[in-house]
């Protein structure tokens, strides 16, 4: 697996950290559905916002929270 999303992830994280942002990676690992985990963190006030990088955009298109 890989592709454009993984190629973007590293440089994006580096850019954000260089500009003073704290980055937390909720990336896909096993059964964890990262769009849900990320949106729940924002909804719970743990994070102010989230940036999601995916291969097809289908995961992000299903978020309704």
QUIPELIN-V100084 format. One record per residue. N is the residue number from 1. RES is the residue in one small letter. PHI is phi as a letter, one per 20 degrees, with the letter a starting at -180 (none if undefined). OMEGA is omega in whole degrees, 0 to 359 (999 if undefined). Layout:
BEGIN
N_RES_PHI_OMEGA + N_RES_PHI_OMEGA
END
This chain:
BEGIN
1_x_none_181 + 2_x_r_177 + 3_x_o_186 + 4_x_g_181 + 5_x_f_179 + 6_x_f_177 + 7_x_f_180 + 8_x_f_189 + 9_x_g_182 + 10_x_f_179 + 11_x_f_179 + 12_x_f_177 + 13_x_g_181 + 14_x_f_179 + 15_x_f_180 + 16_x_f_180 + 17_x_f_178 + 18_x_f_181 + 19_x_d_171 + 20_x_n_179 + 21_x_e_173 + 22_x_e_182 + 23_x_d_173 + 24_x_c_183 + 25_x_e_175 + 26_x_d_187 + 27_x_g_182 + 28_x_f_177 + 29_x_c_178 + 30_x_m_184 + 31_x_e_181 + 32_x_f_179 + 33_x_e_192 + 34_x_g_177 + 35_x_f_178 + 36_x_f_181 + 37_x_f_181 + 38_x_f_182 + 39_x_f_177 + 40_x_f_178 + 41_x_f_177 + 42_x_f_181 + 43_x_f_181 + 44_x_e_180 + 45_x_n_178 + 46_x_f_181 + 47_x_c_177 + 48_x_e_181 + 49_x_a_180 + 50_x_b_171 + 51_x_d_180 + 52_x_d_178 + 53_x_d_181 + 54_x_c_181 + 55_x_f_185 + 56_x_d_184 + 57_x_n_182 + 58_x_f_179 + 59_x_f_180 + 60_x_f_182 + 61_x_f_182 + 62_x_e_183 + 63_x_f_183 + 64_x_c_185 + 65_x_e_999
END
